[in-house]
Structure formats: C-alpha cells, structure tokens
C-alpha cells in the first residue's frame, strides 16, 4: 500500500501508517519531503519504506518495525528505539540512534555529530564516517563506523563500544582504545556480512570507557557524610 | 606625621601615668586594653567560622561538596514575606467553616491537542522524584497517598516503576536528558509526559545519584554499572534549542496519539523569557521550579547559589503567558520550597494554576521524623536537621536503596500521612480563599496579597502592606 506524505498534516499521515500496519499491510510512503516525525512508535512485525528523505526523529521510539529510508534522514533517526531495524540509504543527521535501547540502525552514508548519544543498547552501523562526540555518554550497545570518526569519539562513555575502521580524529574524554579480540572481530564481521558489508581486511579500533568518570575520586562513603 | 595630634601643650596638672590611662582595673580579663572587642569574636564579614571551615573542607577534599535537601542560602526570601488581605468592606468573604470552595484543577486542557487533560481534585500534586533518589516504598506511598485525595505523582528521572504506576491513579512520566529506560509502553501508560530542561535545585546541571544509591535494581532500570556515581546529562541528546524541541513535542504527541498533555519542567532562571519560549514551543503545562526546590543530591554551591526564588518566578511566568496570550491555554505549575497550604495559596494568588510539592511530601512520609535517632547521629545530624539524602543512608527509609533501611518505611501509614497532609494543605488553601471571598481557589489573585518587605514587593509586584502601592523603581 502506498501513502503519500506530501504536505498533508503529519498526524494524518502517521494515523494512516498505523492503521495500515495494524491491518498487517506493508507500506510505502512516497514524497516524505524531509518531513519530521514520520513513523513514530511503530509495532513489530511491520515494514515501512520511505521513498526519499525524512526529517527529524523518523522511526523514533520504534517498537519492532523494519523501516527503510531510501535517502537521507534528519536528526535523531530511530531515537529511543527498543527493537527493530532501520536502514538509511543516504546520510543521517545529528544524534542518529540517540538513547536507543535495542535494534539496529544501518546508515549507508555518513552520520552527523553525536551518533548513538546516550544509547542503551543495540547496534548502529555507519558505512561512512561518524561526526564529533559520537557515542557521548552511551551506556551500552555498539557503534560501528566503517569510514572513520571525527573529534571526541566515544566521549564520556558509561559503557558500550565504539568500533571504528579508518582514522579516528581524536578520542573523547574518558575513552580508551583497546585491542579487539579475534572472537569479537569475528562476531562483528558476521553482523556486517549479513548486511553485505563483510570485509576481512579492516583494521579495527575498539574504543571503550576508561571508567575514570564512573566515580568521583573518592569512593569512601564517609567522605560524603561531612556536611 | 600629618595625623600626629601631639601638639606642644601643657596640662595645668601633672601628666597621667600610662597605667592610669590604660584603666587596667576595668579591662576585660585576658584582653589588654587597647585591643578592640572584635579581636575576641573575629567578626570578619567574609571569613566567618563557616566560610573558614568551608575552605578547610575544600582544601582537604579537592572537590566541591555534595549534599541533598535544598538551599541553605539565608538570603533567599520566603513566602512568609507575603500576607493575604481578606475581604473586608470592598469584598464579601465566604463562610470559612461552612461554604464550599472549588479545588478542582485541570492541567493541559487543549482541545484538539490533548484528548485527556489531567483533572485533579486538588491544586497540589507530588513533584517528580526518581526511584533511585527515593526508595521504591517511598515512591509507592506517595502514589497511594496522592491517589486517595485525587491527585497525581510524577516518575522522576529513573524510569517508570511498576509499584508507582500501580499506586498512582494519575502519573506523569518524566523524560529527562539522560533518557533512562525510555520505553514506549511506559509513555503510553502515563497520564502526561514531562520534558525536563532543568530543575530548581540545580538549573543548568544534570541529575546526580551517588554510587551508594546505584543499587542493582536502580542500575538495571538506568542501564548503568552498579555503584557508579551517576552524573546525568543536562542537554537532551536529540534536540538543542526551542525550535528542535517543538519537533520533539510533536513526536511525543504522535507516540501517544495526542492523548496526554506534555509538560515542560524548568528551573527558575529567566522565566519571563523561558516561559514564553516554552509556550511557543507548544507544551501544554509549564512547571517552574524555584531555587528553593529540593533534590536528592547536588553540588552544594548550585543549591545555594543558582536560580531565582519561587515567588519571583511565578509572577514573571504568569506575565509571560499573559503577554503571549497563552494564559488559559497553557497551564502554569509552581514548585520549589512550598511548605504548606498557606504557601500554596500564595503561589496560586501569584499566578500558578497548581503547585507541586516534593520535600514537603517527603517530610509527610516521615523524613526527619524523631525516630532511629542513633542513625541520624551516625550521619552527624539529628532529626529535624537531616539533609543527608545523598548518602543513601536515610534513617527513615525514604531516600535510600538499602533494603534494611527501606523496610522502616511502612507504606500504609506513610501513604495515609501523605493523604492527610495533602488534605490539610487543601483545607488551608480553601480557608484563605474563602476569607478572600473566592468560591474557587483558582480565583485567588495578586490583589489578595500584600508584601511585608520591599524585597518581596519588588520581586513579585505585590503591593506593599499599608501604603498599598507596588514598589516602584
């Protein structure tokens, strides 16, 4: 089924998307015209294809849908996704996959700054380069960038991993490079191979939290009782 | 020397001895004459014993101090600086002990944008305090107490706790920058969504939960390593300014199918502008949290030295809504240091549609109650003075994650105390409203107040007592 977004009220467009998906119909949304908030909170077992570019928060709060965006996505694509799969055919703007808890986002081009900011789980694959402060204060999950990373990569990570093939301009605060284990690389390459991105010749940089910001310098509870 | 007053002059008597000049027989014991009294007491304005010990503390710790509770800045005005001027000759009072006064309060009544506005029986609800900052038992008791009197609670930053959802007939879900456990199902089960851009206790800085309170369940809900000193973000991950937030608000409406109102909570800093911008961005309810607002933990300097007083923020916020033509469309909630129904009534008169209480509700639960005195002493404090929420060693089981301490909070009796406190507060509000001749608490107005101090008048635009004029610059 095809739904035309065009310049119609987004509320109507989303209502039609939800209705069609509830009826078990896969849909294509044409003329998305970079409109914001397309396809929010969609359920599992459904498929939506946006034919063109979308604005902010497309696939936000995704709850299991498989979403295909043929061109570019604005800020916060797939933000707070619990589960599901989002593919961006072109580039993704700022904060792709921010605070997502699970699922997969796959961007064929580059991603803007703060990719995977505050993420709590899931995987983000960027075929190109990730912007500055990517992974900022992420808790868990993996960001996988095949084309390098800009400044302050993996800044202030609580947990999770940032994998970069290609140059990393600079590491962020409290992050460190660690030697990837063979089985980890194997697992990663398997995930990439499923997406048609297998390439055994990559030189991986794995970045994790240095854990210096996990605690104030004093772990002694009595020090906090002084006031 | 220019100031040498010794001129050649001869007394018509013998020159006095130095001993006689020194009045040694009347000098204070232990202090030679000629030494001012202030030498004993050390009356430096800058270097009081407190500031000296502060420097000692910082020089030992090498970091700022952290504590819970609220501001200790004694320059902060209180709502005691305002009094009501009830009906006398120009107005008719209602019978305070007999006639009724409507307390129903609707938040987010925006047809077309909000299908289910929040209807409360009273103009007071329980502020957003997280599971993490508070024990699960405290969260549940607040929920039950609020439900009994027909009002609501708010989840706070740690995500939605099932025990709290069950206990609360109405529950606002808080969406903070850290987005802990942000879950679509939780959003859809909430009666409202509160976007946080700041809090009164520490505007401009994110939440803080020391490792002692990041227990296994708390860590799981927040997907954090157990025991870390959790210092949350203050900027939202996926929007920056008000224009982006406008898109975010639409996303939340889409996610909840335009059913529930969207709140925005801000610390009171520049409410005249911040409130106007928030209203323009499209939220339904604006919560302005004054500098007196409490918290589970904060760098102490932020508690004491950031934000503006609640009383001043309410007037500015209401003026902003009036100027934008948004009064009546966008609801205004005031919070921060509200201690009683009297305080709440003054906030309503200053322009709030409802008030939110946090610390007062915790005190109703049993915070600072005179029991387990030894445990207060172990913290270096005593009942009535405790502000050690940050340690997670709350003697009465409220701001703790220690199971043994949490057990001390009896949910049924704590719930009942909260319900009774909210009832008493409501009675206080209606008593004042009726004395002012109002058949609904929402008719309380600035004209019903007078200021006892120039400062309070200047902060609020309330007329000075007696002279009946506002303080004019």
HADDOCK unambig.tbl for C-alpha pairs under 7 A between the chains (distance, minus, plus):
assign (segid A and resid 11 and name CA) (segid B and resid 254 and name CA) 6.91 0.50 0.50
assign (segid A and resid 36 and name CA) (segid B and resid 247 and name CA) 6.96 0.50 0.50
assign (segid A and resid 37 and name CA) (segid B and resid 251 and name CA) 5.49 0.50 0.50
assign (segid A and resid 40 and name CA) (segid B and resid 251 and name CA) 6.86 0.50 0.50
assign (segid A and resid 40 and name CA) (segid B and resid 254 and name CA) 6.47 0.50 0.50
assign (segid A and resid 40 and name CA) (segid B and resid 255 and name CA) 5.77 0.50 0.50
assign (segid A and resid 41 and name CA) (segid B and resid 184 and name CA) 6.83 0.50 0.50
assign (segid A and resid 41 and name CA) (segid B and resid 255 and name CA) 5.53 0.50 0.50
assign (segid A and resid 61 and name CA) (segid B and resid 184 and name CA) 6.13 0.50 0.50
assign (segid A and resid 75 and name CA) (segid B and resid 238 and name CA) 6.80 0.50 0.50
assign (segid A and resid 76 and name CA) (segid B and resid 238 and name CA) 5.53 0.50 0.50
assign (segid A and resid 80 and name CA) (segid B and resid 182 and name CA) 6.66 0.50 0.50
assign (segid A and resid 95 and name CA) (segid B and resid 237 and name CA) 6.65 0.50 0.50
assign (segid A and resid 95 and name CA) (segid B and resid 238 and name CA) 5.59 0.50 0.50
assign (segid A and resid 98 and name CA) (segid B and resid 237 and name CA) 6.23 0.50 0.50
assign (segid A and resid 98 and name CA) (segid B and resid 238 and name CA) 6.51 0.50 0.50
assign (segid A and resid 99 and name CA) (segid B and resid 179 and name CA) 6.43 0.50 0.50
assign (segid A and resid 117 and name CA) (segid B and resid 237 and name CA) 6.04 0.50 0.50
assign (segid A and resid 118 and name CA) (segid B and resid 178 and name CA) 6.72 0.50 0.50
assign (segid A and resid 118 and name CA) (segid B and resid 237 and name CA) 6.68 0.50 0.50
assign (segid A and resid 120 and name CA) (segid B and resid 223 and name CA) 6.56 0.50 0.50
assign (segid A and resid 139 and name CA) (segid B and resid 223 and name CA) 6.45 0.50 0.50
assign (segid A and resid 139 and name CA) (segid B and resid 224 and name CA) 6.28 0.50 0.50
assign (segid A and resid 214 and name CA) (segid B and resid 228 and name CA) 5.11 0.50 0.50
assign (segid A and resid 214 and name CA) (segid B and resid 229 and name CA) 5.83 0.50 0.50
assign (segid A and resid 215 and name CA) (segid B and resid 228 and name CA) 5.62 0.50 0.50
assign (segid A and resid 215 and name CA) (segid B and resid 229 and name CA) 4.84 0.50 0.50
assign (segid A and resid 216 and name CA) (segid B and resid 229 and name CA) 6.58 0.50 0.50
assign (segid A and resid 224 and name CA) (segid B and resid 66 and name CA) 6.98 0.50 0.50
assign (segid A and resid 224 and name CA) (segid B and resid 391 and name CA) 6.59 0.50 0.50
assign (segid A and resid 225 and name CA) (segid B and resid 379 and name CA) 6.19 0.50 0.50
assign (segid A and resid 225 and name CA) (segid B and resid 391 and name CA) 6.76 0.50 0.50
assign (segid A and resid 227 and name CA) (segid B and resid 67 and name CA) 6.97 0.50 0.50
